[in-house]
C-alpha cells in the first residue's frame, strides 16, 4: 500500500496523528502511539453510530476511516 502524508494533525513525543492519502485517493487517519489494542479491537467489531470505524489496530498504531467535517474541538 503506497500512501503519502497529507497532513500532520498532532505530533507529540508519545503520539502522532496523520491524515494519509492512498494512491487511489482514499483518505484515512493513522495514529501512532500506545493503545489498548484489546479494547479497540472489541470496539472495531461493532458498527457504532457517530464513531469512526477502526480498520486496523496494534499496540503501537491504529488506522481509522477519515470522516470529513468540522473538529469537535
Secondary structure as UniProt FT lines:
FT   STRAND          3..11
FT   STRAND          16..22
FT   TURN            23..24
FT   STRAND          27..32
FT   HELIX           37..44
FT   TURN            49..50
FT   STRAND          54..57
FT   STRAND          61..65
//
